[in-house]
Amino acid sequence: MSDTPIDNTPLESTTAVLETPPTPEELKEKYVKYAMRNMVKKGGKSLQHFALSAIGLLALFVGLAYLTK
């Protein structure tokens, strides 16, 4: 006789349910959701980086305009 006990659970309850892979639309929604959550969590830091980028780009354009005058 074997030392392992016999499991009497039905086969339906032990089989794994295969999930379908997410569609590109679902992946895009998840990405946007996590990006928005991250931006809200960081608060003013995102606005600060945006302002610094805008000022830097403006300074670059003004500098190029001055050099090419």
C-alpha positions in Angstrom: 0.0 0.0 0.0 1.0 3.5 -0.7 1.7 6.0 2.1 0.2 9.0 0.2 -3.5 9.7 1.0 -6.0 9.7 -1.8 -7.6 13.1 -2.5 -11.3 12.9 -3.1 -11.8 16.5 -4.4 -13.6 16.8 -7.8 -11.5 17.4 -10.8 -13.3 20.7 -11.7 -12.1 22.4 -8.4 -8.4 21.5 -8.9 -8.0 22.5 -12.5 -6.5 26.0 -13.1 -8.5 28.6 -14.9 -6.4 29.9 -17.8 -6.6 33.7 -18.2 -6.5 35.4 -21.5 -3.5 37.8 -22.0 -4.5 41.5 -21.7 -5.2 43.3 -24.9 -3.1 46.3 -26.0 -6.0 48.6 -25.0 -6.1 47.1 -21.5 -2.3 47.5 -21.2 -2.5 51.2 -22.3 -5.2 51.8 -19.7 -3.1 50.2 -16.9 -0.1 52.3 -18.0 -2.1 55.5 -17.9 -3.6 54.6 -14.5 -0.2 53.9 -12.9 1.3 57.1 -14.5 -1.5 59.2 -13.1 -1.2 57.6 -9.7 2.5 58.2 -9.7 2.1 61.9 -10.8 -0.5 62.5 -8.0 1.7 60.8 -5.4 4.7 63.0 -6.3 2.7 66.1 -6.1 4.5 69.3 -6.9 7.7 67.6 -8.1 6.1 66.9 -11.5 5.0 70.5 -11.9 8.5 71.7 -10.9 10.1 69.4 -13.5 7.7 70.6 -16.1 8.4 74.3 -15.3 12.2 73.7 -15.4 11.9 71.9 -18.8 9.7 74.7 -20.2 12.2 77.4 -19.0 15.1 75.5 -20.3 13.5 75.0 -23.7 12.6 78.7 -23.9 16.1 79.7 -22.9 17.5 77.4 -25.7 15.2 79.0 -28.3 16.1 82.6 -27.2 19.9 81.6 -27.2 19.7 80.2 -30.7 17.7 83.2 -31.9 20.4 85.5 -30.5 23.3 83.5 -32.0 21.7 83.4 -35.5 20.8 87.1 -35.5 
